[in-house]
């Protein structure tokens, strides 16, 4: 009997959006965008960023150091996640191996204040790169949730009502 899809999925099985997206051309575009932003950031911080930071006030220099550290940390975590996902997509790792490695990757918790005195003193180019990195991080977090939180969707916590229906069915021989 055919499953209706030709790819092993059951006709009534939900489509795993995260898995489909991770294998798509859109993921490849996200991967290239993320890696390009890592490279652009490194080039900026090593060249123009150093020059621009020399003209900052003491408070501006502190903000620059703080934000550039958050930025590089955020981007390295994103790059690690993207590389792990690409390794799974290309068959270099299993999803289980990637999940274990992914536990070392932090995609959340890189607070950045994009307003206020410290932020306003930063060079406009750094502000723009930080804002782009935050948007990229948000996209990767959504994809990560879609990919790695599917277990929760595939095995939802049993609710009390369903548990009671099961007990009733067993009590009256329905199960």
C-alpha positions in Angstrom: 0.0 0.0 0.0 1.3 3.4 -0.9 1.8 6.1 1.7 0.8 8.8 -0.7 4.1 10.6 -0.7 6.6 8.3 -2.2 9.2 9.3 0.4 8.3 7.0 3.3 6.0 9.5 5.1 2.5 8.5 6.1 -0.3 10.4 4.4 -1.6 11.6 7.8 1.8 12.4 9.3 2.6 16.0 9.9 5.1 17.7 7.8 8.3 18.5 9.8 8.8 22.1 8.7 12.1 22.4 10.4 13.6 19.3 8.7 12.2 20.4 5.3 13.6 23.9 5.7 17.0 22.7 6.9 17.4 20.7 3.6 16.1 23.5 1.4 17.8 26.1 -0.7 16.6 28.6 1.8 18.8 27.0 4.4 21.7 27.2 2.1 21.1 30.9 1.6 20.9 31.3 5.4 24.1 29.5 5.8 25.9 31.7 3.2 24.4 34.8 4.8 25.6 33.7 8.2 29.1 32.9 7.1 29.4 36.1 5.1 28.4 38.1 8.1 31.1 36.4 10.2 33.7 37.2 7.6 32.4 40.8 7.2 32.5 41.3 10.9 36.0 40.0 11.3 37.2 42.2 8.5 35.4 45.3 10.0 36.7 44.7 13.5 40.3 44.2 12.3 40.3 47.2 10.0 37.8 50.0 9.9 36.5 49.2 13.3 39.8 49.7 14.9 40.2 53.0 13.2 36.7 54.1 14.1 37.1 53.0 17.7 40.1 55.3 18.3 37.8 58.4 18.1 35.4 57.2 20.7 35.0 58.7 24.2 35.9 56.5 27.2 32.3 55.4 27.6 32.1 54.9 23.8 35.2 52.7 23.9 33.7 50.6 26.7 30.5 50.2 24.7 32.5 49.3 21.6 34.5 46.7 23.5 31.3 45.2 25.1 29.3 45.1 21.8 32.1 43.8 19.7 32.6 41.0 22.2 28.9 40.2 22.3 28.8 40.4 18.5 31.7 38.0 17.9 30.4 35.5 20.5 26.9 35.6 19.0 28.3 35.1 15.5 30.6 32.2 16.5 27.7 30.5 18.2 25.5 31.0 15.1 28.3 29.8 12.8 28.8 26.7 15.0 25.1 25.9 14.8 25.0 26.4 11.0 28.0 24.2 10.5 26.5 21.4 12.6 23.3 21.6 10.6 25.1 21.6 7.3 27.1 18.5 8.5 23.8 16.7 9.2 22.4 17.8 5.8 25.5 16.5 4.0 25.5 13.2 6.0 28.7 13.9 7.8 27.0 13.6 11.2 23.8 12.0 12.4 21.1 14.2 13.9 21.8 12.6 17.3 25.5 13.5 17.1 24.6 17.0 16.1 22.1 17.2 18.9 24.8 16.3 21.4 27.2 18.9 19.9 24.4 21.4 19.7 24.1 21.3 23.5 27.5 23.2 23.6 26.1 26.0 21.4 24.3 28.9 23.0 21.9 30.7 20.7 20.2 32.8 23.3 21.3 35.2 26.0 23.4 37.7 24.1 21.7 40.8 25.3 22.3 43.9 23.2 20.8 47.2 23.9 20.2 48.9 20.6 19.4 52.3 22.1 20.7 54.7 24.7 23.9 56.6 25.3 26.3 53.7 24.9 24.7 52.4 21.8 24.4 55.9 20.2 28.1 56.4 20.6 29.0 53.3 18.6 30.1 53.8 15.0 27.1 53.4 12.6 28.7 50.5 10.8 29.1 48.5 14.0 25.5 49.3 14.9 24.4 48.0 11.6 26.4 44.8 11.9 25.1 44.2 15.4 21.5 44.7 14.3 22.0 42.3 11.4 23.5 39.7 13.7 20.6 40.0 16.1 18.1 39.4 13.2 20.2 36.4 12.0 20.2 35.0 15.5 16.4 35.3 15.7 16.0 33.4 12.5 18.4 30.7 13.6 16.7 30.3 17.0 13.3 29.9 15.2 14.9 27.2 12.9 16.5 25.5 15.9 13.2 25.4 17.7 11.5 23.9 14.6 14.2 21.3 14.3 15.1 20.3 17.8 11.9 20.9 19.6 10.0 18.6 17.2 10.3 15.9 19.8 8.0 17.8 22.0 5.5 18.1 19.1 5.8 14.5 18.2 5.4 13.3 21.8 3.2 16.0 23.4 2.8 15.8 27.2 -0.2 13.7 28.0 -2.9 16.0 29.4 -5.2 15.1 32.3 -8.4 14.8 30.1 -6.8 12.3 27.7 -5.5 10.3 30.7 -9.0 10.1 32.2 -10.5 9.0 28.8 -7.9 6.3 28.7 -8.8 5.1 32.2 -12.5 5.1 31.3 -11.8 3.2 28.1 -9.8 0.6 30.0 -12.4 0.3 32.8 -15.2 -0.3 30.3 -13.1 -2.6 28.0 -12.7 -0.2 25.2 -8.9 -0.4 25.2 
